[in-house]
Amino acid sequence: MAIRVGLVGTGTVGGGCIDIILKHADDFKRHYGIDIELARVCSLDSREAEAHGVGHLFTDNFRDIIDDPAIDLVIELIGGTTFARTVVIDALNAGKNVVTANKALMATYGQEVMETAERNGREIAFEASVGGGIPIIGPLKHSLIANEITSVMGIVNGTTNYMLTRMDEDGMDYDAVLAEAQAKGFAEANPSADVDGYDAAAKIAILASIAFNSRVTIDDVYTRGITNITPIDLEAARDMGYVVKLLAIAHRTDRGIDVRVHPTMIPAEHQMAKVNGVFNAIYVTGDFVGETMFFGEGAGAGAAASAVMGDVLEVARHMQQGIAPIVGCTCTDELPILPIEELSMKYYIRFSVADRPGVLAAMAGVFAKRGVSVHSVVQRGQKSGGTVEIVYVTHTAEERAIREVIEEIRSLDDVLHGDPSLIRVEE
């Protein structure tokens, strides 16, 4: 029985999927007994379909795929949470299985999508929504299912990892390295989803939901990006034996789920600290398996298309063998999300201040008043325009107290306005 596939979205990843099907369809049938037929492709413009040799399958109306009873499986690769939501929900309601790479959709409307799939007896697969070509959702749902997962920590955005690597190794400032990343095609013209951490937040919401069997949405994730990070911060981290990464972090605790995305100092000897450039890595800890790490290219046509087609073949195999649909997440525990204000860890804070007597004493008084113990205070960089950079590293403190310290210090006359650089230290 041939599994007829309809593809919605023929961009970079969609084009990669078309190429894989055209190149390997005979191999899939010969090696695995899975007969895949690309029946229809949909996008706004036929040129991409024509460029990949499937112009004869093109339509600009997604209903031609949804309403075709001969199409068994729909691949959604258009992104976003509006039109894509309609495509996925309508496809499931029409009795079709669905494969998607849409992290924003699954992190925002995952519960609705999965309940729709279950209600219709259909399968939803979304391996490519996290980590590109890195297999992580499959292992969490299958290979590691015998464990209670206690933490998931990842470098899950290649753009920001590339930028931080260049800033650290070559001393480039944020604006220069962003322009370079855009020129190389690693960053979009509007880079907010990457540099402000929203892309990583969607991914850790998905991973936390699966790992902890509890519903986590993107709105539950405390999110901060890398826009305030400077080479001074990276140099300071290096001197202290740390490396700065934009980490997506989820811990299961006795009180609930601690889930967040922010720049983080991690020990230089940790395996995650050695993941550079556009590469991603996801570190998972289970009660019996211990520590595991998944590493690879997190983005790009080939990596993402590989993950999408892995899902397509798995779902097609289930259909051919009559295996009951596997719904992606059994989020039954309903664990509370811990407020970021209750976080307790070490902190690195850098302020720009006027180079005048009494400034340090006034700042020290604020730390003491709020009960935050300071491990070290150092002036870093060169004096510029009458200002200097003052770096504090605290002992373990509560986030709530750290925020109070920052707000009060920002109000001092000799402290430059604007957000200081705040980096949490993950031991």
N, C-alpha and C positions, 0 to 999 in steps of 0.2 A: 504494500500500500504506500503510495507516494504521499508525503506530507506537503501540502501546498502552502506556501508562505507568502504573505503580503507585507511589504516593507513601507513604513511611513517615515520619511526623512532620508534623503539621499546625499547628505553632506559628507563630512570627513569620515565619520564612523560608518554611516550607511553605505558609502562607497566602498569602504573596506569590507563590509559584509557581502556586498554584491561580488566583489573580486574573489572572496573566499569560496562562495557558492559556485561561481563559474569555474574556478580552478580545481576545487576538490570534491564536487558533488559525486563524481564517479568513485573517488576514493572512499567517501563516506559509505556509499552503497556496498562497495566491494569488501572493505575492511570491517565495517560495523553493522552492515545490513540496514542502514538508515537511508531511506530514499527521500531526498529533499528536492523540491521543485520551487523555484522562484516564480510566482504566478503574477505578481503585480507590484509596482513600485509607485509611490506617491510623493510628490513635493510640489512646490509652487512653480518650478521651472524645469522644463524637460532636458535642459542642457547637461545636467549632471548625470541623469540616466543615460543619455546618449553617449556621454564620454566613457561610461563604463560598459557600453555595448548592450544596454537593455532598453533603448528608447521605445521599442515596440511594446514594452510592458508598462509604459508610463501612463499615469493619470494625475490630474491636479485636484481630484475630489476624493477625499479619504473614504467617503461612503461607498465608493466603488469596491473598496476592500472590505469594509465592515459588512456590507449587505450582500456580499458574494458568498453563497452557501458552500461553494467549492473550496474556499480558502479556510484552512484549518488553524493557522497560527499567524499572529500579527506581531511584527517587530516595530516598536515605537522608538524613534531616535530623533525626535524634534526638540526635546528639552522643554523646560518651563513647566508651569503648573496649571495652565488654563486650557489651551487647546489640547495639550498632551493628555490631560486628565480626561477630557471628553473622548479622545481616541481610545485610551486604555479601558475606561469604564464601558463604553459602547461596545468595544470588541468582546469583552468578557460577557456582557449581557447578550451578545449575539451568539454566544456559545463557542467562542474562539479562545485558544490559549494565547498568552501574551508573554513576550520577552521585552524588557526595557532596560536602558542604561540610565534612566532618569533619576538621579539622586535627589533633586529637589522635590519631585513628585512623591517618591517613596518616603522621604523624610517629613513631608507635610501631610500627605493624604494616604500614607501606607495602610492605615487601618481600614479605610474605606475601600481601597483597592483590593486588599486581601479578603475582606468580608464579601466583596462582590465576586471574587474568584471562587470562594468557598460556596457561596449561595448558588452559583451556576455550575459547580462541579468542574471548574477549569483551573489551570495552573498559571501562576504568575512567577516569572524568574527574573532576577535583577542583579546577577553577579557583577556586571560591568558598571553598576552605579557607584561602586567603591573600589579604588585601587587600580582602575584600568585593567591591565592584563594580569594583575596579581590575583590568584585565587584565594579569596578570604571568606566570602559568604558561604560557599560550598563547604569548606572545612568547618566553619562554625556550626552549620546545620547538620553535618554528617560526621566528619572525622573526630571532632572534639566534643561531640554531644554527650559522651560519658562523663564529662567534667562539669563541675561548677566553675564557670569562668569568673575570675575575680577582678581582672582588669584588661582593658584594651587600650593601647596607646599607639598613636601612629603619626608618621609624616605622610599625609595623604593629599598634599597639594604640591605638585612638581614646580609650579611657577615660583611660589614663595621659597621653596627649598633651594632652587637655583639662585634666586636673588640673595638669600642669606649666605649661601656658599661663596658667591662672588664678592660680597661685602666683606666677608671674613678673610678670604684668602688674598684678595687684591686691594682691600681698603677703599673700595668704591662706595660713594654715598648712595642713599636710597633713590634719589631722582635719576642719577646716572645709570644705576643698574636696572631700574624699571624701564628706562628708554631702551636699554640693550635687550631686555627680555621681550619687549614689544617688537623690536626690530627682528629678533630671531623667531618670532611667532609663538613664544612661550606664554606671553601675556596678551590679553585682549586690549583693544583701544580703550575700553572702560574696564580697568583691572579690579574693580571693587570686590567682585565675588571672590577673587583670589587673595588680594592683599589685605582685605578687611576680615578675612577668615570665614566668610559665609559658605564657601564651597566645602571647606573642611568640616564646618558645623553640620551640614547636611549628611556628610559621610559618617561622622561619629554618631549621629542620631540613629542611623540605620544599624551600625555595628552594635551599639549599646542595646538596641531593641532585641536583636537576635541573641547577643551574648548573654543578656540577663533575663530573657523571656519577660520583658516588661516594656510597655509602650514608652518610647522616647521620641519626641518630635523636635524639629529644628528650633522651635521656639523655646524649648527647655534648655538649650545649650548656651551657656555663657560664652560670648564670642568677642575676641579682640584680635586685631591683625598686627601687621609688622610696620605700619607707617611711621611710628615714632622711633624705630630702631636705627642706630647710627653705628659707624665703625668704632666709635669710642666704646659703645656697649659690648661689641664683639671682642674688642681687645681686652676689656676688663674681664669678661668671662674667661677668655683664654688664660689670662694671668692667674685666675683663681682655679684653673683646672676644669673649666666647663666649656660647652659649646651651646650656642643658642639655636634652637629650632622652633618653628611654628608647629606645636604639637596639638593633636586632637586626643583628648584624654577622657576615659570613662573608667571609674572605679565602682565596684559593688562594695558597699560598706554595711555595717550592722544597722545604720540609720536610713539607708537608701542609696540612690545613685548619685555620684559626683561626676558630672559630665561638663566638659568645657573645652574651649579652643583658645590658645593664647601663646605668645612667645614664651619659651621655657628654656631655662638653663638646665642641661643634663650633664652628668660627669663625662669627661672626654673619653674615658675608657669604655663607656657603654656602647654596645653595638649600634644603637640608633644614632649616636653622635658621628658615626663614620659614614652615614648615608648622605651623599652629597649630590649636587647638580639636580637634574629633573627626576631623580629616582625617588620612589616611595618605599616605605617600610611600615609594617604593622606588627606590633609586639603584643602577643596574647599570653596571659597567664591563667592556667587552670589548676585546680586543686590536685589532680593526679598527674597530668602531663607536664606540669611545671611551666617553664618559660619557652615560648616558641616565637620565631620571627619569620614573617613573610616579606620578601624583598623583590623588587622588580620595577619595570617602567610603569608609571602610573597613568600615562596619557599617550595620545597619539593614535593615528588611525589603526595601525596594526595591532597594538596592545588592546585597545578597547574593542575592536572588531573581533579579535580572538576570543575575548570573554563573552561577548554577545553570542557568537556562533557556538561557543561551548554550551551555553544555555539552550540555544535552539536545538542542538543535537540531543541534549539530555531530555528536553520536553518531547521532541519527536520520538525518541526511543520509548518513553513512557506511553505515548499514544499508540505506537505500533504494537507494544506488548500488552496493552490493556491495563497498565498500572494506574491506580487511582491517583488523581492530582495531589501534589504535595504543596500545601499552602506554606508560604515563606516563613512566617513567624508565629510562634505560639505565645503571644504576649499575655500571659495569664497571671503573672505575679503582682502587677500593679504596685510596684515599688515607688516610694516618693522620690522626687527630685530634690536634692539638697541645695539650698540657697548658696550662692557663691560667697555671701558674707560670712558663712560659717566655715569656709575653707581655712585650714591652718597649715602653714608651711613657711619657708624662708623667702625673703623678697630682696630683689635688687631694685633700687630706685635712684634715678639720676635727675638732678635739678640743675637748671641754668640759673646762676645767681650773680648779683653785682659783686665785684671784687672790692668789698669794703669791710672794715673791722666790725665785729659783732654779729655778722650774718650766721656764722657757724654756731655761735652760742645760742642765738634765737632759735635756730632749727633744732639743735640738740634739746632745747627745752620742750619743744613740741613732742618729740619722740618720748621723752621722759613723762610728760603729762599724760600721754595716751597709753603708757605702760608697754611700749614697744622697745625691746632690748636691741641695741645696735651692736652688730659683730665688728663692723669696720666702717670707716669713713675716709674717703680718698678724693683728692682733687685730681681730675684727669684731663688730658688734652692741654692745649695752650690757651692762655688768656687771649680773648678776642673781643675788641670793642668794649673793654672794661668789664667783661663777664667771664666767669669760669664755670666749669662743670664739676659739680659735687656729687659723688657717688656714695650711697649708703647700701650696706648689706646687713640685713637684720638676722637675728636669731629667729627661731620659729615663732610666728605671730599669727593672730587671727586677721583674716581679710578685712573684717569690719573696722578694726583698729587701724590697719594700714590706710584704708580709705580716709579715715578721719585725720590721720597725720598728713596725708597728701593735701587734703582740702585746706587745712589750717596753714600749712607751709606755703601753699600757693597764694594765700592772702597776705603774706608778709611783704613789706614794701620793697625789699631788695631781691625778691625772687621773681624771675621773669614769668609772665603769664603764659598760659598754654599748658598742655598736658606734659607732665614729666615722662620719662621712659620708665616703665614698670615691667619687670621681668620676674616671673615666679621661678623658684628654684626647686626642681623635682629630683629628689635624691634616689 
